[in-house]
Amino acid sequence: MVRLITHNLLACHVKNCTVNNFPLEFKNVQLEIREAEFNPDFIRGFLPKLEWKALVDTARQLGDTSLPTEQPEMIDDEFLQNLHHVLLEIHVEEGSMICNNCKHEYPISSGIPNMLLAEHEIA
Amino acid sequence: MAPKVVKTVSVETNNPHEFEDKNVHEVYDAIASHFSSTRYKPWPIIAAFLSNIPTGWVGLDSGTGNGKYLPLPLERPAAIWTIGLDRSINLLQLARTAGSDNVLREVVLGNVLDHCWRTGAFDYAISIATIHHLATNERRQLAVQVKTYALNASERTDRSTLKRLIQSVAPDHGRVLIYVWAIEQDELSKRAIPTEEQDVGEVQGKDVMVPWVLNTAGSPSDGDKKHSEVFNRYYHMFANGELSALTMAAARSIGLIVGSKPTSDQTGSSEGVEIVQDGWERSNYYVELRRWKI
């Protein structure tokens, strides 16, 4: 499954690819929207650990513009709902993720990203 | 049923990657569905660990298998998210829908030896019954080729899963729980481990092949006869003290102090890892760690 919660944690791990290796960029994606249980306490707790810019840029790239460029000072329910939707309800089913630095392509098939590398690419 | 006696093996290979592909990954892909049907009950120590994780935390289950820990804790649904990583695509397809609540889980195809994450991105990480499948000097370091444990403790962890696990969690609060098979199996276990040739004074486990018998229904063309096929999986069974020693060596190899967090009146900054608990439960050794930073 690649939802943005996971995408915000993944980084390219090809040998010697250590700068500009996050976030990976989605390419040729097929999306599926599925409702997920809303737990505002989870979202509030996870918020400080997010890479915010990466999340907002990626969400916009996938067509969701509900999140502000800067994290708001006032955390209201509407904001938490939008963040919940972006993190947990947008599923990338098919496509790939590309490293902006080394251009390595990680395929996504049936909602499962393949982060395996060939032996010579491993750090 | 009589215990299945597992075979001791000597793993001598120049290609550990290939060895694990053949003796671990391919086997799990073949037995995924049957294996999964036998793995549904969480171990109490692991369930308790996950129950104590604060709401809002995100974790990694490295070697998630059929994902049986991904839905936990059941008493606080959607309070934490555990992301499952495994090398078997067939097990991941089962892990994706693990649990009885119709929730889709987050799963990633990858090798537990690699680190495909932002460093320190997770609040917690678990590795349950996984590290014992790794076969080599670079990976877990192979016991059969290691003459004295102390000499090789640091190089054993060179590119080890333990190191990866410690690096995957946040330096100031990350928690890690690791479970591996023990040589010491309890009476409820289905397996009997050969007991010969254990050198005194060496903290080292045993390399064994463990059979999995897969029964399949026959097809009409062969008279509906039932077939059974045996798949052998490679395991390293850990000796008493081996897991915690490896863990401490892994922590030190990345510059961490092993011990409890010093009192706050100390000056200067340091990072460390505390062993919170270390024990044996029902044929497994486990160790729980917490990272700290001042």
Chai-1 contact restraints between the chains, C-beta under 6 A:
chainA,res_idxA,chainB,res_idxB,connection_type,confidence,min_distance_angstrom,max_distance_angstrom,comment,restraint_id
A,M1,B,E106,contact,1.0,0.0,6.0,A-B,restraint_1
A,M1,B,V107,contact,1.0,0.0,6.0,A-B,restraint_2
A,T6,B,I83,contact,1.0,0.0,6.0,A-B,restraint_3
A,T6,B,E106,contact,1.0,0.0,6.0,A-B,restraint_4
A,L9,B,W117,contact,1.0,0.0,6.0,A-B,restraint_5
A,L9,B,R118,contact,1.0,0.0,6.0,A-B,restraint_6
A,L9,B,A121,contact,1.0,0.0,6.0,A-B,restraint_7
A,L10,B,C116,contact,1.0,0.0,6.0,A-B,restraint_8
A,A11,B,W117,contact,1.0,0.0,6.0,A-B,restraint_9
A,A11,B,R118,contact,1.0,0.0,6.0,A-B,restraint_10
A,H13,B,D114,contact,1.0,0.0,6.0,A-B,restraint_11
A,H13,B,H115,contact,1.0,0.0,6.0,A-B,restraint_12
A,H13,B,C116,contact,1.0,0.0,6.0,A-B,restraint_13
A,F22,B,R118,contact,1.0,0.0,6.0,A-B,restraint_14
A,E37,B,A78,contact,1.0,0.0,6.0,A-B,restraint_15
A,N39,B,A78,contact,1.0,0.0,6.0,A-B,restraint_16
A,N39,B,A79,contact,1.0,0.0,6.0,A-B,restraint_17
A,D41,B,T55,contact,1.0,0.0,6.0,A-B,restraint_18
A,F42,B,T55,contact,1.0,0.0,6.0,A-B,restraint_19
A,F42,B,G56,contact,1.0,0.0,6.0,A-B,restraint_20
A,F42,B,A78,contact,1.0,0.0,6.0,A-B,restraint_21
A,F42,B,A79,contact,1.0,0.0,6.0,A-B,restraint_22
A,G45,B,T55,contact,1.0,0.0,6.0,A-B,restraint_23
A,G45,B,G56,contact,1.0,0.0,6.0,A-B,restraint_24
A,F46,B,G56,contact,1.0,0.0,6.0,A-B,restraint_25
A,I112,B,L92,contact,1.0,0.0,6.0,A-B,restraint_26
A,I112,B,V107,contact,1.0,0.0,6.0,A-B,restraint_27
A,I112,B,L109,contact,1.0,0.0,6.0,A-B,restraint_28
A,P113,B,V108,contact,1.0,0.0,6.0,A-B,restraint_29
A,N114,B,L109,contact,1.0,0.0,6.0,A-B,restraint_30
A,M115,B,V108,contact,1.0,0.0,6.0,A-B,restraint_31
A,M115,B,G110,contact,1.0,0.0,6.0,A-B,restraint_32
A,M115,B,C116,contact,1.0,0.0,6.0,A-B,restraint_33
A,L116,B,G110,contact,1.0,0.0,6.0,A-B,restraint_34
A,E119,B,H17,contact,1.0,0.0,6.0,A-B,restraint_35
